[in-house]
Amino acid sequence: MIQTFTARVFREENWFVAQCLEVEIASQGETETKALANLHEALELHFKPPCATIFPRKITSKNLGTLSSILKQAGLSINEFDNL
């Protein structure tokens, strides 16, 4: 689906700033054309569906360890939970 957005471009010192009026996204560039191109890229990234960069690994008792070893790494012991 193609969406159309309105951009406002203004100068801020040595930079051109392109701001999307419908979505709170802005970008900048050394020229008006570059600022608009950067805004276009920012909008594409904003609306792009997320994808996993770290995939879950299979957890087994072999790579997880025992309850005692996990509690020990956390600075706890199984005896601390007897009174709960």
C-alpha positions in Angstrom: 0.0 0.0 0.0 1.4 3.4 -1.0 0.8 6.3 1.4 1.4 10.0 0.6 2.8 12.2 3.3 3.4 16.0 3.5 6.9 17.2 4.2 8.0 20.6 5.5 11.5 21.7 4.7 13.3 24.4 6.5 16.8 25.6 7.0 18.5 25.4 10.4 22.0 26.9 10.2 24.0 24.9 7.7 21.4 22.1 7.4 18.1 21.5 5.6 15.6 19.8 7.8 12.8 17.8 6.3 9.9 17.0 8.7 6.9 14.8 8.0 3.7 16.6 9.1 1.6 13.4 9.5 4.1 11.4 11.5 6.6 12.7 14.0 9.7 11.9 11.9 12.3 14.3 10.6 15.7 14.1 8.9 18.4 16.4 7.7 20.8 16.9 4.9 23.3 19.3 3.4 20.8 20.1 0.6 17.1 20.2 0.4 17.1 17.1 -1.9 19.3 15.2 0.5 17.1 16.1 3.4 14.0 14.8 1.6 15.8 11.6 0.5 16.9 11.0 4.1 13.3 11.6 5.3 12.0 9.2 2.7 14.5 6.5 4.0 13.5 7.3 7.6 9.8 6.8 6.8 10.5 3.5 5.0 12.4 2.2 8.0 9.7 3.4 10.4 6.9 1.5 8.6 9.0 -1.6 7.8 7.8 -4.6 9.7 10.3 -5.6 12.4 12.5 -8.6 11.9 14.4 -10.6 14.5 18.2 -9.9 14.6 18.8 -12.4 17.4 17.1 -15.7 17.0 16.0 -17.7 20.0 18.1 -20.7 20.8 16.8 -24.0 22.0 17.1 -24.3 25.7 17.8 -27.7 27.1 18.8 -28.8 30.6 22.3 -29.5 29.2 23.0 -25.9 28.3 20.9 -24.4 31.0 22.5 -26.1 34.0 20.9 -27.4 37.2 18.7 -25.3 39.4 21.4 -25.2 42.1 24.0 -23.9 39.6 21.6 -21.2 38.3 20.8 -20.1 41.8 24.5 -20.1 42.7 25.3 -17.8 39.7 22.5 -15.4 41.0 24.1 -15.5 44.4 21.2 -17.5 45.9 20.8 -21.0 47.3 18.0 -23.5 47.3 17.8 -23.2 51.1 16.6 -19.6 50.9 13.4 -20.7 49.4 12.5 -23.3 52.0 10.7 -20.7 54.2 8.5 -19.3 51.5 
